[in-house]
Amino acid sequence: MSRKKSESNFKIVIVKWGDACTINETMKVSEAKEEDLYLRESVGFLVKKGKTKITLSMTYDHADDNVDVITIIPRSWVKEIIELK
């Protein structure tokens, strides 16, 4: 089975990024200092790659040129962008 390219003009990407987190448990201060951001991976159409943010869309409507289910990620949180072929 061969892979097909998307018919949209948008690249399809995986964005790896560090997300804010809330940890609701008691721990030592020394342990809390070692906690890190949660690593997330979001997949979608790359609508915009700007200086301050990445905009992804989960769906693209060819007929109306509309996008839906938008994720906006602060650029400073992005660790890596991988283009899918």
Backbone as a chain_set.jsonl record, in Angstrom:
{"seq": "MSRKKSESNFKIVIVKWGDACTINETMKVSEAKEEDLYLRESVGFLVKKGKTKITLSMTYDHADDNVDVITIIPRSWVKEIIELK", "coords": {"N": [[0.84, -1.172, 0.0], [0.7, 2.106, -0.969], [1.569, 5.405, 0.151], [-0.565, 8.219, 0.077], [-0.586, 11.636, -0.907], [-1.895, 14.527, 0.763], [-4.681, 16.345, -0.488], [-4.952, 18.972, 0.094], [-3.485, 22.29, 0.418], [-1.994, 22.467, 2.636], [0.661, 21.457, 4.822], [0.94, 18.314, 6.47], [1.567, 17.679, 9.775], [3.461, 16.602, 12.69], [3.543, 18.001, 15.813], [5.707, 18.381, 18.405], [5.571, 19.277, 21.734], [6.005, 21.138, 24.799], [3.816, 21.116, 27.479], [1.918, 23.004, 29.859], [1.331, 21.933, 33.245], [-0.627, 20.562, 35.932], [-0.135, 19.289, 39.06], [-1.679, 17.444, 41.359], [-0.937, 16.588, 44.125], [0.67, 15.822, 47.246], [4.039, 16.607, 47.81], [7.58, 16.612, 48.39], [9.432, 19.684, 48.465], [11.855, 19.553, 47.119], [11.32, 17.473, 45.314], [9.276, 18.625, 43.785], [10.663, 20.63, 42.487], [11.99, 19.183, 40.569], [10.087, 18.36, 38.765], [8.696, 18.423, 35.427], [7.608, 19.946, 32.324], [4.75, 18.558, 30.616], [5.195, 16.409, 27.889], [3.779, 16.733, 24.785], [2.16, 15.553, 21.776], [0.872, 16.733, 18.859], [-1.114, 16.299, 15.982], [-1.775, 17.424, 12.711], [-3.147, 19.622, 10.134], [-0.913, 22.068, 9.064], [-1.672, 25.175, 9.526], [-0.665, 27.714, 10.049], [2.628, 28.874, 10.601], [3.995, 30.802, 12.638], [5.934, 33.533, 14.125], [5.319, 33.649, 16.829], [3.449, 31.687, 17.34], [2.09, 28.418, 16.571], [-0.301, 27.206, 14.386], [-2.609, 24.689, 14.136], [-4.866, 22.532, 12.381], [-7.417, 20.137, 12.747], [-9.174, 19.206, 10.832], [-9.922, 19.699, 7.333], [-11.913, 21.312, 5.003], [-12.433, 20.83, 1.763], [-14.314, 21.755, -0.117], [-15.393, 24.159, 0.882], [-13.174, 25.537, 1.752], [-12.605, 25.61, 4.512], [-11.466, 25.27, 7.913], [-11.319, 23.223, 10.907], [-11.557, 22.371, 14.398], [-9.267, 23.613, 15.889], [-5.924, 24.001, 16.999], [-3.818, 25.971, 18.882], [-0.533, 26.655, 19.498], [1.882, 28.031, 21.6], [4.834, 29.291, 20.199], [7.253, 29.226, 21.6], [6.937, 27.002, 23.186], [7.212, 24.863, 21.54], [8.969, 21.977, 20.656], [9.713, 20.426, 18.484], [8.984, 20.091, 14.99], [7.584, 17.893, 12.786], [7.346, 16.98, 9.51], [4.912, 15.135, 7.855], [4.822, 12.793, 5.235]], "CA": [[0.0, 0.0, 0.0], [1.508, 3.322, -1.042], [0.996, 6.57, 0.825], [-1.059, 9.279, -0.787], [-0.445, 12.992, -0.379], [-3.132, 15.276, 0.989], [-5.074, 17.209, -1.599], [-4.954, 20.37, 0.542], [-2.21, 22.987, 0.267], [-1.346, 22.497, 3.943], [1.487, 20.325, 5.227], [0.453, 17.567, 7.622], [2.733, 17.651, 10.661], [3.412, 16.276, 14.112], [4.21, 19.033, 16.612], [6.055, 17.957, 19.76], [5.622, 20.513, 22.511], [5.906, 21.045, 26.251], [2.554, 21.696, 27.94], [1.79, 23.291, 31.284], [0.68, 20.836, 33.946], [-0.998, 20.72, 37.333], [0.044, 18.028, 39.783], [-2.489, 17.593, 42.565], [-0.516, 15.651, 45.167], [1.665, 16.343, 48.173], [5.403, 16.127, 47.575], [8.652, 17.437, 48.935], [9.835, 20.802, 47.615], [12.943, 19.068, 46.25], [10.696, 16.702, 44.236], [8.535, 19.567, 42.938], [11.643, 21.34, 41.661], [12.425, 18.283, 39.51], [8.995, 18.113, 37.82], [8.908, 19.06, 34.133], [6.418, 20.085, 31.493], [4.297, 17.342, 29.939], [5.487, 16.4, 26.465], [2.588, 16.426, 23.99], [2.293, 15.476, 20.33], [-0.356, 17.068, 18.152], [-1.021, 16.025, 14.554], [-2.807, 18.135, 11.96], [-2.77, 20.481, 9.013], [-0.193, 23.252, 9.525], [-2.353, 26.339, 8.965], [0.272, 28.845, 10.122], [3.847, 28.73, 11.403], [4.398, 32.184, 12.858], [7.022, 33.79, 15.067], [4.884, 33.476, 18.212], [2.516, 30.577, 17.521], [1.838, 27.414, 15.536], [-1.736, 26.951, 14.294], [-2.941, 23.41, 13.501], [-6.277, 22.199, 12.212], [-7.645, 18.697, 12.664], [-9.884, 18.891, 9.592], [-9.928, 20.693, 6.26], [-13.047, 21.136, 4.096], [-12.005, 21.248, 0.424], [-15.388, 22.442, -0.835], [-15.604, 25.52, 1.388], [-11.901, 26.077, 2.219], [-12.743, 25.836, 5.951], [-10.766, 24.385, 8.84], [-12.085, 22.98, 12.123], [-10.815, 21.808, 15.529], [-8.016, 24.374, 15.825], [-5.011, 24.002, 18.142], [-2.81, 27.039, 18.794], [0.547, 26.327, 20.427], [2.92, 29.06, 21.65], [6.052, 28.856, 19.5], [8.312, 28.955, 22.574], [6.671, 25.693, 23.784], [7.427, 23.838, 20.513], [10.266, 21.305, 20.688], [10.038, 19.882, 17.157], [7.904, 19.955, 14.005], [7.949, 16.825, 11.851], [6.422, 16.932, 8.37], [4.533, 13.802, 7.38], [4.775, 12.729, 3.766]], "C": [[0.887, 1.238, 0.0], [0.78, 4.46, -0.329], [0.551, 7.584, -0.202], [-0.845, 10.618, -0.109], [-1.815, 13.605, -0.17], [-3.421, 16.147, -0.226], [-5.126, 18.682, -1.19], [-3.58, 20.986, 0.274], [-1.427, 23.042, 1.571], [-0.465, 21.268, 4.138], [0.789, 19.627, 6.391], [1.67, 17.299, 8.504], [2.399, 17.024, 12.018], [4.161, 17.401, 14.811], [4.439, 18.457, 18.006], [6.263, 19.212, 20.585], [5.459, 20.237, 24.0], [4.681, 21.799, 26.733], [2.633, 21.99, 29.437], [1.082, 22.121, 31.961], [0.34, 21.245, 35.365], [-0.878, 19.356, 37.988], [-0.625, 18.2, 41.132], [-2.133, 16.499, 43.573], [0.552, 16.309, 46.032], [3.025, 15.735, 47.844], [6.383, 17.082, 48.225], [8.985, 18.554, 47.943], [10.92, 20.355, 46.644], [12.394, 18.251, 45.081], [9.973, 17.628, 43.259], [9.475, 20.319, 41.999], [12.1, 20.497, 40.475], [11.333, 17.985, 38.483], [9.226, 18.912, 36.538], [7.572, 19.238, 33.421], [6.023, 18.735, 30.923], [4.63, 17.462, 28.462], [4.244, 15.93, 25.715], [2.992, 16.276, 22.528], [0.93, 15.752, 19.727], [-0.121, 16.868, 16.66], [-2.11, 16.804, 13.844], [-2.248, 18.872, 10.761], [-2.099, 21.729, 9.581], [-0.776, 24.478, 8.824], [-1.421, 27.544, 8.951], [1.434, 28.501, 11.043], [4.406, 30.133, 11.564], [5.529, 32.307, 13.859], [6.614, 33.47, 16.496], [3.971, 32.284, 18.435], [2.5, 29.662, 16.304], [0.333, 27.177, 15.549], [-1.956, 25.675, 13.492], [-4.452, 23.281, 13.376], [-6.406, 20.684, 12.093], [-8.315, 18.32, 11.352], [-9.778, 20.046, 8.603], [-11.06, 20.346, 5.305], [-12.664, 21.712, 2.735], [-13.061, 22.116, -0.258], [-15.508, 23.906, -0.417], [-14.33, 26.219, 1.843], [-11.993, 26.49, 3.698], [-11.882, 24.854, 6.723], [-11.576, 24.292, 10.125], [-11.186, 22.293, 13.143], [-9.387, 22.367, 15.506], [-7.224, 24.216, 17.128], [-3.97, 25.081, 17.902], [-1.79, 26.794, 19.899], [1.555, 27.476, 20.43], [4.228, 28.529, 21.062], [7.173, 28.499, 20.486], [8.12, 27.606, 23.275], [7.014, 24.554, 22.823], [8.861, 23.301, 20.59], [10.702, 20.859, 19.312], [8.787, 19.861, 16.288], [8.374, 18.949, 12.961], [6.899, 16.793, 10.738], [6.182, 15.488, 7.971], [4.414, 13.827, 5.875], [3.62, 11.872, 3.328]], "O": [[1.734, 1.396, 0.879], [-0.447, 4.473, -0.223], [1.207, 7.785, -1.224], [-0.914, 10.723, 1.115], [-2.779, 13.244, -0.845], [-2.506, 16.62, -0.9], [-5.324, 19.55, -2.04], [-2.629, 20.278, -0.058], [-0.327, 23.595, 1.616], [-0.798, 20.175, 3.68], [0.125, 20.274, 7.201], [2.676, 16.761, 8.043], [1.242, 16.933, 12.426], [5.291, 17.719, 14.44], [3.491, 18.091, 18.7], [7.024, 20.102, 20.204], [4.858, 19.242, 24.405], [4.518, 22.983, 26.436], [3.332, 21.302, 30.18], [0.319, 21.4, 31.318], [0.945, 22.158, 35.926], [-1.461, 18.38, 37.515], [-0.188, 19.007, 41.953], [-2.93, 15.599, 43.836], [1.244, 17.231, 45.601], [3.153, 14.53, 47.63], [6.044, 18.216, 48.562], [8.836, 18.385, 46.733], [10.904, 20.737, 45.474], [12.931, 18.318, 43.975], [10.05, 17.435, 42.045], [9.123, 20.609, 40.855], [12.553, 21.048, 39.472], [11.623, 17.413, 37.432], [9.877, 19.957, 36.562], [6.542, 18.736, 33.87], [6.872, 17.857, 30.763], [4.377, 18.498, 27.848], [3.722, 14.848, 25.986], [4.02, 16.795, 22.094], [-0.05, 15.08, 20.05], [0.935, 17.221, 16.136], [-3.247, 16.848, 14.313], [-1.069, 18.77, 10.42], [-2.645, 22.376, 10.475], [-0.425, 24.783, 7.684], [-1.381, 28.302, 7.981], [1.253, 27.919, 12.112], [5.19, 30.6, 10.737], [6.023, 31.307, 14.38], [7.453, 33.065, 17.301], [3.73, 31.896, 19.578], [2.837, 30.056, 15.187], [-0.249, 26.968, 16.614], [-1.555, 25.576, 12.333], [-5.21, 23.847, 14.164], [-5.605, 20.032, 11.422], [-8.063, 17.243, 10.812], [-9.576, 21.201, 8.98], [-11.157, 19.208, 4.846], [-12.58, 22.929, 2.569], [-12.725, 23.107, -0.906], [-15.7, 24.785, -1.257], [-14.382, 27.37, 2.276], [-11.529, 27.562, 4.086], [-11.601, 23.75, 6.255], [-12.409, 25.152, 10.412], [-10.169, 21.703, 12.782], [-8.436, 21.672, 15.149], [-7.787, 24.291, 18.22], [-3.319, 25.11, 16.857], [-2.134, 26.732, 21.079], [2.038, 27.864, 19.366], [4.666, 27.431, 21.405], [7.951, 27.578, 20.235], [9.057, 27.111, 23.901], [7.099, 23.4, 23.242], [9.829, 24.062, 20.59], [11.888, 20.895, 18.983], [7.679, 19.643, 16.777], [9.419, 19.125, 12.335], [5.711, 16.601, 10.999], [7.121, 14.717, 7.775], [3.94, 14.811, 5.308], [3.405, 11.691, 2.13]]}, "num_chains": 1, "name": "protein.A"}
